[in-house]
Amino acid sequence: MSCVLRIFGADLDIDALLPRLSFAPIVVFRRGEPVAGRGGPVRRVCGANFSVSDADLGDLARQIADARQFLQTHHLALEAIRAFAGVDAPTLDFAVAAGAKPIARSATFPADMLQTMGALGLALEISTYTISDD
């Protein structure tokens, strides 16, 4: 997944929230579960991740287009997330590829999309992943 919606909260009842949404999670996590399999640290929050775009890491333009469509299609469900008790900072996380050698990169997000995200209480995150030049 290149762009995901992530919702979480220390006091979030994720099982009560999910039936109110018009889209299904790709992963659900609960407080007290191991973070990475057996014997590791445990989660301190409950939440879920939802697929917004399956575009390649190098295709930010498509991720943005998919996210705009997602915001429009699921506006009412996103409003329900904003109003649901226990949700902390729901986030749209865009994954982008970075080359192995550091170079300057920039990303521009449309103002209307950012306004919609702000009105819905959605934070913007850009996660970069180093990709080998080989």
N, C-alpha and C positions, 0 to 999 in steps of 0.2 A: 504494500500500500504506500502510495507516495504522499497522499494527503489524508489525514485522519482527524476526526472530531474526537477529542478526549474530554470526558467529564469525570470528575472525582470529588470526593469530600470525606473528611474524617467522620462526619455524622450522616453521610448519605445512605439512604436505604435504596440501594440500586435495584433490588427486586420489586420495589413499589413503583419506581420510576419507569422501568423498561416497558411495561404494558401501555403506558401513555404515549409512547413514541411511534412514529410512522416508519421507522427504519430499524433494522436489527443490528445488534453489536457484532463485531468480529472477535472481540474478547471481553470477558467480564472478570473483574477481580474484586476480591473481598478482603476487608481488614482481617488480619490474623493469618492469612494464607502465606506460604513461602513465596518470596519474590521470584526466585529462579530454581524451581525444583526443590530437592530435599536439602535440609540442613543449613539453608542460608537464612538471611534476615527475613522477617515477616513484613507484610504490607501494613502500613499505618492508615491507609485510606481504602474506601470502596469506590468502584467506578467501572467505566467501560470505554472502549475505543470503537469507533464506527468508521467504515470506509467512506471517504468523500470522493476520492479519485484513485484510479489505478494507473495513471499515466506514468511513464518512465521518469526517473529522478532528473533526467536532463530536460524534461518538457514542462517547465514551470508554467508556460502559457496555457497548456491544456489543464494543468492542475487548477489554475485560477478559474478557467472557464467552467470546469466541473464543480468547483466550490461555489461559484455564483449560481449555477443551476441548483445545487443542493440547498443553498440558502433560500432560494425562491420556492422550490418544491416543498421543503420541510419547515417553512417559516413558523407555522403554528406549533409544531412539536418543539422547535428551538425556543419559542416563547415559553412553553411549558417547562423546559429545562431551566431557563432563567428564573422562573418563579418557584421552582421546586426546592423545598427546604433541604439544606445540607449540601447543595452543589457549590463547590468552590472553583472559581475561574475556569469555566468551560473554554476550551482552546481549539482553534483550527491550527494544526501542525502540518506545514508544508515541508516535505523532504526534498532536498536538492543535492545534486552531486557536485563535489569539488575535486579538482585535479590534485594529483600528488604534490605538485609544485605550487606554492602559494602565489596567487595572482589576485588582482582586485576583481570583485564581482559585485553586482548590484541587482536588486529586484524591485520592480515597481508594481504596486497593487492598486487597482482602480479605486478612486475615492468613493464611488457609490457603494462598492463592496465593503470597504472599510467602515462607511457610515452604517450600513446594515449590520455588520458585525458588532459595532459599538452599541447600536440600539438593542441588540440581542444579548449584550453582555459577554460577547465572545472575544477572547484574547487571540492575538496572532503570534504564532511561533514559526520560526524557520530553522529546521534541523539540517545541518550539512553533514554529508558523508564523504569521506575521502575515497576517491576511486583511483586506482592505479592507472597511470598513463600507458601501461603496457598492454 
